[in-house]
């Protein structure tokens, strides 16, 4: 808990926040959207992407809905995805195809559910230049509207802001890496030197692995919070959160299944048991368990009363995570209608 408190304080002072700015004239940038059954999200969010003033490509990854038709009607250039080769995950293959068709010197991979506000691309490019990064990955501000969404989705930001001090990105070890596939901006030369998404073709957690490989090869990684410029509504219910987080949790543990019961037990001991048993330091542990979420939400730009009230979920979060851990223990994961070995 002391480490988390120190990390949060450091990140409150050091973590970059994007500030909207005009897209520089003549900027050679490609906004790349892999899309499989995303017609509903594209209808809402593609106009904001197109308004950024850059090349926009949408790859229809063999969707069963109107993904391609919606993207084309709104004005994006649409690519028809080729069949998935053996050994590839769907998203990695879609991104590899997008990169091959893009004209930009900066390749920005972004998900169909990300909301791009006015000036978001300009702010991202300014931060890319300021940080002198080869890869800048951004955490859009979470837009959680229903009780089911609030149960687990905020853990995405908590894991980052409580677990990785921003200064660690300057350490020589590539293990101090993180990334968010919702928004990843590469300099084309660095992406090509890495081998593109082909370097992580079979990874379910391809974003974090790309960041690791980039740092291991000598590239510079930076991260930022989207704040007001970029937002996302990841999952719209508790079951959807369980499915999404369950797909990624084993990768967060480095693919080591034996660590899953250990980290679950530690979370239970730190957040839940102090409310049930007279454990040493119970008073401080209780306080920490209800303050963590509100403090992280304040830092990430989520400041409504309902966002701050999420602190009440802290003591029961380990129990809510139990089905996520159960899914992560499985040998196979299913995502967007495709089955992968994990």
Residue pairs with C-beta under 8 A, 6 or more apart in sequence:
1 270
1 284
1 285
1 288
4 162
4 163
4 288
4 292
5 288
6 165
7 161
7 162
7 163
7 164
7 165
8 161
8 162
8 292
8 295
8 296
8 299
10 165
10 166
10 167
11 161
11 165
11 166
11 299
12 299
14 165
14 166
14 167
15 161
15 166
15 223
15 224
15 225
15 299
16 127
16 130
16 131
16 166
16 222
16 223
16 224
16 225
17 224
17 225
17 227
17 301
18 120
18 123
18 124
18 127
18 138
18 224
18 225
18 226
18 227
18 229
18 230
19 123
19 126
19 227
19 229
20 117
20 118
20 119
20 120
20 122
20 123
20 228
20 229
21 119
21 122
21 123
21 125
21 126
22 119
22 122
23 29
23 52
23 53
23 54
23 119
23 121
23 122
23 125
24 122
24 125
27 54
27 106
27 125
28 103
28 104
28 105
28 106
29 54
29 55
29 104
29 105
29 106
29 108
29 121
29 125
30 54
30 55
30 56
30 57
30 98
30 102
30 103
30 104
30 106
30 107
30 108
31 49
31 52
31 54
31 55
31 56
31 57
31 108
31 110
31 121
32 57
32 59
32 95
32 98
32 99
32 102
32 107
32 108
32 109
32 110
33 42
33 46
33 49
33 56
33 57
33 58
33 59
33 71
33 76
33 98
33 109
33 110
33 111
33 112
34 59
34 61
34 90
34 91
34 94
34 95
34 98
34 109
34 111
34 112
35 41
35 42
35 58
35 59
35 60
35 61
35 63
35 67
35 71
35 94
35 112
36 60
36 61
36 62
36 63
36 67
36 90
36 94
36 336
36 337
37 63
37 64
37 65
37 67
37 336
37 337
38 63
38 65
38 67
38 112
38 113
39 63
39 65
39 66
39 67
39 69
39 70
40 65
41 112
41 113
42 58
42 67
42 70
42 71
42 74
42 112
43 70
43 74
44 115
45 112
45 113
45 114
45 115
45 116
46 56
46 58
46 70
46 71
46 74
46 76
46 112
47 74
48 115
48 116
48 117
48 120
49 56
49 76
49 110
49 116
50 56
50 74
50 75
50 76
51 116
51 118
52 116
52 120
52 121
52 122
53 121
54 104
54 108
54 121
55 77
55 102
55 103
55 104
56 75
56 76
56 77
57 76
57 77
57 78
57 79
57 98
57 101
57 102
58 67
58 68
58 71
58 76
58 77
58 78
58 79
58 112
59 78
59 79
59 80
59 81
59 94
59 97
59 98
60 67
60 68
60 71
60 78
60 79
60 80
60 81
61 81
61 90
61 93
61 94
62 81
62 83
62 84
64 337
68 78
68 80
71 78
72 78
79 97
79 98
79 101
81 93
81 94
81 97
82 93
82 97
84 90
84 93
84 338
85 93
87 201
87 202
88 201
88 202
89 201
89 202
89 203
89 204
89 206
89 338
89 340
90 335
90 336
90 338
91 181
91 206
92 197
92 198
92 200
92 201
92 202
92 203
92 206
93 197
93 201
95 109
95 196
95 197
95 206
96 196
96 197
96 198
96 201
98 107
98 109
99 107
99 191
99 196
99 197
104 188
105 187
105 188
105 189
106 125
106 128
106 185
106 186
106 187
106 188
107 185
107 186
107 187
107 188
107 191
108 121
108 124
108 183
108 184
108 185
108 186
109 181
109 183
109 184
109 185
109 186
110 116
110 182
110 183
110 184
111 181
111 182
111 183
111 232
113 182
113 232
113 233
113 234
114 140
114 182
114 183
114 230
114 231
114 232
115 140
115 143
115 230
115 231
115 232
115 233
116 229
116 230
117 228
117 229
117 230
117 231
119 229
120 226
120 229
120 230
123 229
124 136
124 138
124 183
124 185
124 224
124 229
124 230
125 185
127 136
127 222
127 224
128 136
128 185
128 187
128 222
131 220
131 222
132 220
133 220
133 221
133 222
134 186
134 187
134 190
134 214
134 219
134 220
134 221
135 179
135 184
135 185
135 186
135 187
135 190
135 191
135 210
135 211
135 214
135 219
135 220
135 221
135 222
136 184
136 185
136 222
136 223
136 224
137 178
137 179
137 180
137 183
137 184
137 185
137 207
137 211
137 221
137 222
137 223
137 224
138 180
138 182
138 183
138 184
138 185
138 223
138 224
138 225
138 226
138 230
139 156
139 157
139 160
139 180
139 182
139 183
139 223
139 224
139 225
139 226
139 300
140 182
140 183
140 226
140 230
140 231
140 232
141 225
141 226
141 227
141 228
141 230
141 231
141 232
141 300
141 301
141 302
142 153
142 154
142 156
142 157
142 231
142 232
142 233
142 234
142 300
142 302
143 231
143 232
143 233
144 150
144 153
144 154
144 233
144 302
144 307
145 233
146 236
146 237
148 236
148 237
148 238
148 239
148 241
149 233
149 234
149 235
149 236
149 237
149 238
149 241
150 306
150 310
150 313
151 238
151 241
151 313
151 317
151 320
152 235
152 238
152 241
152 242
152 245
152 317
152 320
152 321
152 324
153 234
153 235
153 241
154 293
154 296
154 297
154 302
154 310
155 245
155 317
155 321
156 180
156 234
157 296
157 297
157 300
158 292
158 293
158 296
159 252
160 178
160 180
160 223
161 296
161 299
161 300
162 292
162 296
164 176
164 178
166 223
168 176
169 176
169 177
169 221
169 222
169 223
174 212
174 213
174 215
174 216
175 212
176 215
177 208
177 211
177 212
177 214
177 215
177 221
178 208
178 211
178 223
179 207
179 208
179 210
179 211
179 221
179 223
180 207
180 223
181 206
181 207
182 232
182 234
183 226
183 230
184 207
184 210
190 214
190 219
193 217
193 219
194 210
194 213
194 214
194 217
194 219
197 206
197 210
199 209
199 210
199 213
200 206
200 209
200 210
200 213
203 209
203 251
204 247
204 248
204 250
204 251
204 333
204 335
204 340
204 342
205 248
205 251
205 252
208 251
208 252
209 251
211 221
214 221
215 221
225 299
225 300
225 301
226 232
226 301
227 300
227 301
228 301
234 241
234 244
235 241
235 243
235 244
238 320
241 324
242 323
242 324
242 327
243 327
243 335
245 321
245 324
246 323
246 324
246 326
246 327
246 328
246 333
247 327
247 333
247 335
249 260
249 324
249 325
249 327
249 328
250 257
250 260
250 328
250 329
250 342
251 342
253 259
253 260
253 263
253 328
255 342
257 328
257 329
260 325
260 328
260 329
261 325
264 318
264 321
264 322
264 325
267 317
267 318
267 321
268 318
268 319
269 279
270 285
270 288
270 289
271 285
271 289
271 314
271 315
271 317
271 318
272 315
272 316
272 318
272 319
273 279
274 281
274 282
274 285
274 286
274 289
274 315
275 282
275 286
275 289
275 315
279 285
286 315
289 314
289 315
290 311
290 312
290 314
290 315
291 311
291 314
292 311
292 314
293 310
293 311
293 313
293 314
294 307
294 308
294 309
294 310
294 311
297 303
297 307
297 308
297 310
298 308
313 320
327 333
330 342
331 341
331 342
332 339
332 340
332 341
332 342
333 339
333 340
333 342
334 340
